[in-house]
Every structure is written in C-alpha cells, then in structure tokens.
Amino acid sequence: MEDDLDRMDALARDSALPRSRIRFLAEADGSVVDRVARGVVFVMAFWSGPSRRAFRHLTEVLAALDPEGRLEFVVVDADGCPALHDRAEFIGRMSGAGETAWVRDGHILCDSGHGYNPECFGPNTSKLLAACHGSGNP
C-alpha cells in the first residue's frame, strides 16, 4: 500500500492535472479498458524516462483541452498489468514509453502506437472529445 502511495505521489508531482483527476491502478487486468466510458488510459513505466516525459506531456494536453475534466484519466502501472500487454490492441506494441489509448464505451478509438509518440496526444484527445460531444454526452 505504501508503495502505491509513493507512485501516486510521483504521478501527482509530475502532472499538470490535479491529483483528483488521476485514477491510478497499481494492478489491473486487460479489462481495465472495457470499464472506461470516456477517457484516456496511460500505461506508466515508472522506470522509463520516455514514459515519464510522455506522462507529463499528456497531462499538459489534457489540462489544456479538457479543463472541465469530462474525460477519465486512468494510469496503470506497466509492471502491475501484464494482462494488458496481451490485449489484442496492444500485442507487440508495449515498450514502456508511455503507450496511451483513447477510449469510448470500452472501445479503443485510437492509440499512441509503439514507443514514444507524444505528437499524437493533442489530435487523439481532440478526436475523443469530439466523439463524446457529438454523441450528446456532456
């Protein structure tokens, strides 16, 4: 438990979002994506510099594009969710570099691809926000 708090503290310290907007899962199975209605799932590898940079950049994008917090922001520990690596959309794509999925109603609309690709964070977040707004959801 203490280790989980340490990791959450590290996330809060590196985030442009308030701590209350981050849902951190130290352990999760592959169904974590299925439970997201509208949001972003970020796979954090605490041991990886690119993952930490991607996290910081993504939180800046979310703070700018979704200041009201309409989107869920779920962070899963890469070391605590090996089953996520086996999910069809992620097979062979996880490298501990901040892989991210934009999710609506449990389905991945888009992802960041393999490796460190922060240039997609803005466009993919905008796409998800537009899809949610277009559905009549607030």
C-alpha positions as CSV (number, residue, x, y, z in Angstrom):
1,M,0.0,0.0,0.0
2,E,2.8,2.4,0.9
3,D,4.4,1.8,-2.5
4,D,1.2,2.6,-4.2
5,L,1.0,5.9,-2.4
6,D,4.6,6.7,-3.3
7,R,3.8,6.0,-7.0
8,M,0.6,8.2,-6.8
9,D,2.7,10.9,-5.2
10,A,5.2,10.7,-8.1
11,L,2.4,11.0,-10.6
12,A,0.8,14.0,-8.8
13,R,4.2,15.7,-8.7
14,D,4.8,15.2,-12.4
15,S,1.2,16.0,-13.5
16,A,-0.3,19.2,-14.9
17,L,-3.6,17.9,-13.7
18,P,-4.8,17.9,-10.1
19,R,-4.3,14.7,-8.2
20,S,-8.1,14.2,-8.1
21,R,-8.3,13.7,-11.9
22,I,-5.8,10.8,-11.9
23,R,-7.1,7.3,-11.2
24,F,-4.0,5.2,-10.6
25,L,-4.2,1.4,-10.7
26,A,-1.1,-0.4,-9.4
27,E,-2.6,-3.6,-10.6
28,A,-5.1,-4.2,-13.4
29,D,-6.2,-6.9,-15.8
30,G,-6.8,-6.5,-19.5
31,S,-10.4,-5.5,-18.9
32,V,-9.4,-2.1,-17.5
33,V,-10.1,-0.6,-20.9
34,D,-13.6,-2.2,-21.0
35,R,-14.6,-0.2,-17.9
36,V,-13.8,3.2,-19.3
37,A,-16.8,5.2,-20.6
38,R,-14.9,8.2,-22.0
39,G,-11.3,8.6,-21.2
40,V,-7.6,8.1,-21.7
41,V,-5.7,5.0,-20.4
42,F,-2.0,5.6,-19.9
43,V,0.5,2.8,-19.3
44,M,3.1,4.2,-16.9
45,A,6.5,2.5,-16.7
46,F,8.0,4.3,-13.7
47,W,11.5,3.1,-14.6
48,S,11.3,4.7,-18.0
49,G,12.4,8.2,-18.9
50,P,10.3,8.3,-22.1
51,S,7.3,7.1,-20.1
52,R,7.7,9.8,-17.5
53,R,8.1,12.5,-20.2
54,A,5.0,11.2,-22.1
55,F,3.0,11.3,-18.9
56,R,3.9,14.9,-18.2
57,H,3.2,15.9,-21.8
58,L,-0.1,14.1,-21.8
59,T,-1.3,15.7,-18.6
60,E,-0.5,19.1,-20.1
61,V,-2.6,18.3,-23.2
62,L,-5.5,17.0,-21.0
63,A,-5.3,20.2,-18.8
64,A,-5.4,22.4,-21.9
65,L,-8.0,20.5,-24.0
66,D,-10.2,19.2,-21.2
67,P,-10.1,21.7,-18.3
68,E,-13.5,20.6,-17.1
69,G,-12.4,17.0,-16.6
70,R,-15.0,15.4,-18.9
71,L,-12.6,12.6,-19.7
72,E,-11.5,9.9,-17.2
73,F,-7.7,9.7,-16.9
74,V,-6.7,6.2,-15.9
75,V,-3.0,5.4,-15.3
76,V,-2.0,1.8,-15.0
77,D,1.4,0.6,-13.7
78,A,3.1,-1.3,-16.6
79,D,4.6,-3.7,-14.1
80,G,1.2,-4.4,-12.5
81,C,-0.8,-5.1,-15.6
82,P,0.9,-7.8,-17.6
83,A,-2.5,-9.0,-19.0
84,L,-3.0,-5.6,-20.6
85,H,0.0,-6.4,-22.8
86,D,-1.9,-9.4,-24.1
87,R,-4.9,-7.4,-25.1
88,A,-5.2,-7.7,-28.9
89,E,-4.8,-3.9,-29.5
90,F,-1.5,-3.9,-27.5
91,I,0.2,-7.1,-28.5
92,G,3.8,-6.3,-29.6
93,R,3.2,-2.6,-29.1
94,M,4.2,-2.1,-25.4
95,S,7.7,-0.8,-24.8
96,G,7.5,1.2,-21.6
97,A,7.5,4.5,-23.4
98,G,4.1,5.9,-22.4
99,E,1.7,3.9,-24.5
100,T,-1.7,5.5,-24.4
101,A,-5.2,4.6,-25.5
102,W,-8.2,6.9,-26.1
103,V,-11.4,5.0,-25.1
104,R,-15.1,5.5,-25.6
105,D,-17.6,3.0,-24.2
106,G,-14.9,0.4,-23.5
107,H,-13.6,0.5,-27.1
108,I,-10.2,2.0,-28.1
109,L,-10.8,4.8,-30.7
110,C,-7.1,5.4,-31.2
111,D,-3.8,4.8,-29.5
112,S,-0.3,6.3,-29.5
113,G,1.3,3.4,-31.3
114,H,4.6,1.6,-30.3
115,G,7.1,3.7,-28.4
116,Y,7.3,7.4,-27.5
117,N,4.8,9.4,-29.7
118,P,3.7,12.5,-27.9
119,E,2.8,14.3,-31.1
120,C,-0.4,12.3,-31.2
121,F,-1.7,13.3,-27.8
122,G,-3.4,16.5,-28.9
123,P,-5.0,15.2,-32.0
124,N,-6.2,12.0,-30.3
125,T,-7.6,13.8,-27.3
126,S,-9.4,16.2,-29.6
127,K,-10.8,13.3,-31.6
128,L,-12.1,11.7,-28.4
129,L,-13.6,14.9,-27.1
130,A,-15.4,15.5,-30.4
131,A,-16.7,11.9,-30.4
132,C,-18.1,12.3,-26.9
133,H,-19.6,15.7,-27.7
134,G,-21.2,14.5,-30.9
135,S,-22.9,11.7,-29.0
136,G,-24.9,14.2,-26.9
137,N,-22.9,13.3,-23.8
138,P,-21.7,16.3,-21.8
